[in-house]
Amino acid sequence: MKNASPFRVQSISELHRLRKFPPPMHPSISVLELTAVNEEFLEVSKSMVFDFYVIALKRNFNLNLKYGQHRYDFDEGVLYFMSPGQVFGMGEDAAGDGNEVRGWMLLVHPDFLWNTSLAKGIKKYEYFGYSVNEALFLSDKEEAIIVGILQNIQQEYQGNMDKFSQQIIINHLEALLNYADRFYNRQFLTRKIANHQVAARLDELLNEAFSNTDLMSTGIPTVQQIADKLHLSRNYLSSLLMIATGRNTQQHIQDKLIAVAKERISTTTLSVSEIAYELGFEHPQSFSRIFKAKTGMSPLAFRESFH
């Protein structure tokens, strides 16, 4: 039996109706303070897809969160981000009686961002592509900063909107996103041991992949394949690696490719074409271009440097 298709929520007003919240005071932006759970709210166990951005801060939330086919039960003080089109849902915790929700939710429709610095700029914040289990864990001080910004946004759109209001709200939203960037960076740094374990596991996976002499059939590993094996989203993995090693996932794959190529060029009598095919390249010219771009030398020049 196939799973039912996710329910699409096309507007902020529709989400307010579904959640039994009061109508939004602005059609394209809304800040909700979550202070209670009722039966209507708990009817969100089915998967949903929002056509707007969601930034949510959760505390004392005796509900589990579902992202795709995975469920996660968080401690308090968690901030997570969703972009339009991501599948999301909630279900009541099996142990949950007397559920109490405390937290905030910011809803921003893409229409609100038109003709602003965030219309395209919001795409640079990679944590909108992180999975729910890769959420941001906040200290009390960090949480106070985020809540203060949310309250400022709420105060601005609840007042008399004028020609300055949109830009003021955009400025607040950019501040929130930049603080989230800073806090994620802190989170990566404070989890150095776990992050270096991921980097070590990545190295193992790449060694295993490039030890295969039939890469023409299996293909050079992709960022998505590596991320799947490490049980991380591709964006989170690359962000983690950049903090831990200064190189993203694609650069790690290319570095390993070049290292293996150098070894085979310098220690075997295989032709450049044979090495290219062994490394999964259909066209040796493509291999030669990548090798020269990374090393400053052609494969033949590199081989000759050993004689």
C-alpha positions in Angstrom: 0.0 0.0 0.0 1.4 3.4 -1.0 1.8 6.2 1.5 -0.6 9.0 1.0 0.7 12.1 -0.7 1.8 14.9 1.6 -0.9 17.6 2.2 0.2 20.8 0.6 -0.3 24.1 2.6 -0.2 26.9 0.1 -0.6 29.9 2.3 0.1 31.2 5.8 -3.6 31.8 6.3 -4.3 28.2 5.5 -1.9 27.0 8.1 -3.4 29.3 10.7 -6.8 27.8 9.9 -5.5 24.2 10.0 -3.8 24.9 13.4 -6.8 26.8 14.8 -4.7 29.9 15.3 -6.2 33.4 14.9 -6.1 34.7 11.3 -2.7 36.2 10.5 -2.4 40.0 10.6 -0.3 39.9 7.4 -0.8 37.5 4.6 2.9 36.9 3.9 4.5 36.8 7.3 3.5 35.6 10.7 5.2 35.1 14.1 3.4 32.6 16.4 4.2 32.1 20.1 3.4 28.5 20.9 2.0 28.3 24.4 -0.5 25.4 24.4 -1.5 22.2 22.5 -5.1 21.4 21.7 -6.6 18.4 19.9 -6.8 20.4 16.6 -3.1 21.1 16.8 -2.4 17.4 17.3 -4.1 16.5 14.1 -0.9 17.3 12.2 0.5 13.8 12.3 0.1 13.5 8.5 2.9 14.7 6.3 2.6 18.2 5.0 4.4 20.4 2.5 4.5 24.1 3.0 4.8 26.6 0.2 6.6 29.1 2.5 9.6 29.3 4.8 9.3 28.1 8.4 11.7 28.9 11.2 10.7 27.2 14.4 12.1 27.3 18.0 10.9 24.5 20.2 11.0 24.1 23.9 9.2 21.5 26.2 7.6 20.0 23.1 6.3 16.6 24.0 5.7 15.8 20.3 8.0 14.0 17.9 8.9 15.6 14.6 8.9 13.8 11.3 11.0 14.8 8.3 10.5 12.5 5.3 10.4 9.0 6.7 12.4 9.7 9.9 11.1 10.7 13.3 13.1 12.6 15.9 12.4 13.4 19.6 14.3 16.6 20.6 15.3 18.1 23.9 14.3 21.7 24.5 16.0 24.7 22.9 16.1 23.6 19.3 15.9 25.8 16.2 15.1 24.3 12.8 14.5 25.6 9.3 12.4 24.5 6.4 12.3 25.9 2.9 9.2 25.7 0.6 8.6 22.2 -0.7 10.1 20.2 2.2 8.0 17.4 3.7 7.3 17.8 7.4 4.9 16.5 9.9 4.2 16.0 13.6 2.8 13.2 15.7 1.9 12.9 19.3 4.5 11.3 21.5 3.3 7.9 22.7 4.2 8.9 26.2 2.6 12.3 25.9 -0.1 13.2 28.3 -0.6 16.8 29.3 1.5 18.0 26.4 2.8 21.5 26.8 4.3 23.4 23.9 6.5 26.5 24.4 8.3 28.1 21.5 8.0 30.3 18.5 7.3 29.8 14.8 8.1 32.3 12.0 6.3 31.8 8.7 7.6 33.8 5.7 6.0 33.5 2.2 8.4 33.9 -0.7 6.2 36.8 -1.9 7.3 38.8 1.1 10.9 38.6 -0.1 10.3 40.0 -3.6 12.5 42.9 -4.5 14.6 42.6 -1.4 18.1 41.4 -0.6 16.7 38.1 0.6 14.8 37.2 -2.6 17.9 35.3 -3.8 20.1 35.8 -0.8 18.1 33.4 1.4 19.4 30.5 -0.7 22.9 31.0 0.6 21.9 29.8 4.1 22.5 26.1 3.7 20.8 25.1 6.9 17.5 25.4 5.1 18.6 22.1 3.4 19.5 20.4 6.7 17.4 17.5 8.0 15.4 18.0 11.2 17.8 15.8 13.1 20.6 18.3 12.2 18.8 21.2 13.9 20.5 23.9 15.9 20.8 23.4 19.6 20.7 26.8 21.4 22.2 28.0 24.6 20.0 30.1 26.8 21.8 33.2 25.7 21.5 32.3 22.0 17.8 31.5 22.4 17.2 34.9 24.0 18.8 36.6 21.0 16.5 34.7 18.5 13.4 35.3 20.6 14.2 39.0 20.7 14.5 39.2 17.0 11.2 37.3 16.5 9.4 39.7 18.9 10.8 42.6 16.9 9.4 41.2 13.7 6.1 40.5 15.3 5.9 44.0 16.7 6.7 45.6 13.3 4.1 43.8 11.2 1.4 44.1 14.0 1.9 47.9 13.9 0.7 50.2 11.2 2.6 49.0 8.1 4.2 51.8 6.1 6.8 52.1 3.3 9.6 51.3 5.8 8.0 48.2 7.4 9.1 45.6 4.8 12.7 46.6 4.9 12.8 46.8 8.6 11.4 43.2 8.8 13.9 42.0 6.2 16.7 43.5 8.2 15.5 41.7 11.3 15.2 38.4 9.3 18.7 38.8 7.9 20.0 39.3 11.5 18.3 36.2 12.6 19.7 34.2 9.7 23.2 35.5 10.3 23.0 34.7 14.0 21.9 31.2 13.1 25.0 30.9 10.8 27.1 32.0 13.8 25.4 29.5 16.1 25.7 26.6 13.7 29.4 27.4 13.4 29.7 27.3 17.1 27.8 24.0 17.2 30.3 22.5 14.7 33.2 23.7 16.7 31.9 22.4 20.0 31.3 19.0 18.5 34.9 18.5 17.2 35.2 14.9 18.3 32.0 13.9 16.5 32.9 16.0 13.5 36.4 14.5 13.1 34.8 11.0 13.4 32.6 11.9 10.4 35.7 13.1 8.5 37.5 9.9 9.4 34.6 7.8 8.3 34.4 9.8 5.0 38.1 9.0 4.4 37.3 5.3 4.9 34.4 5.4 2.4 36.6 7.2 -0.2 39.4 4.7 0.3 37.0 1.9 -0.2 35.4 3.4 -3.2 38.7 4.2 -5.0 40.2 0.8 -4.2 37.6 -0.5 -6.7 39.3 -1.0 -10.1 35.9 -1.1 -11.8 34.9 2.5 -11.2 33.7 2.7 -14.8 30.8 0.5 -13.8 30.2 1.8 -10.2 31.1 5.4 -10.9 33.0 8.0 -8.9 31.1 8.4 -5.6 28.8 11.4 -5.5 28.2 13.9 -2.7 24.7 12.5 -2.2 25.9 8.9 -2.0 28.5 9.8 0.6 26.0 11.8 2.6 23.5 8.9 2.5 26.1 6.4 3.8 27.0 8.8 6.6 23.3 9.4 7.4 23.6 13.1 7.0 22.1 15.6 4.6 24.5 16.7 1.9 24.4 20.4 3.0 25.1 19.6 6.6 27.9 17.2 5.7 29.6 19.8 3.6 29.2 22.5 6.3 30.5 20.2 8.9 33.6 19.3 6.8 34.3 22.9 6.0 34.6 23.7 9.7 36.5 20.5 10.5 38.8 20.4 7.5 38.4 23.5 5.4 37.2 21.4 2.5 33.7 20.5 1.4 32.5 17.0 0.4 33.0 17.5 -3.3 36.6 18.8 -2.7 37.3 15.7 -0.5 36.2 13.4 -3.3 38.3 15.3 -5.9 41.3 15.3 -3.5 41.1 11.5 -3.1 40.6 11.1 -6.9 43.8 13.1 -7.6 45.8 11.3 -4.9 44.9 7.9 -6.3 45.6 9.2 -9.9 49.0 10.4 -8.8 49.8 7.1 -7.2 48.9 5.1 -10.3 50.7 7.5 -12.7 53.9 7.4 -10.7 54.0 3.7 -9.7 52.5 1.8 -12.6 53.1 1.5 -16.4 49.4 1.9 -17.2 48.7 4.5 -19.9 46.9 7.7 -19.0 43.8 6.4 -20.8 43.9 3.2 -18.8 44.1 5.0 -15.5 41.3 7.4 -16.6 39.1 4.4 -17.4 40.0 2.7 -14.1 39.0 5.9 -12.2 35.6 6.0 -13.9 36.2 8.5 -16.7 34.5 7.7 -20.0 36.7 10.2 -21.8 40.5 10.4 -20.9 40.5 14.0 -21.9 38.1 14.8 -19.0 40.5 13.1 -16.6 43.5 15.0 -18.0 41.7 18.4 -17.7 40.8 17.7 -14.0 44.2 16.5 -13.2 45.9 19.5 -14.7 43.4 21.9 -13.0 44.2 20.4 -9.6 48.0 19.9 -10.0 49.1 22.4 -12.6 50.6 19.5 -14.7 49.3 17.1 -17.3 49.3 13.4 -16.3 52.2 12.8 -18.7 54.2 15.7 -17.4 53.6 14.5 -13.8 54.9 11.0 -14.8 57.9 12.5 -16.5 58.8 14.4 -13.4 59.7 11.1 -11.7 62.4 10.3 -14.3 
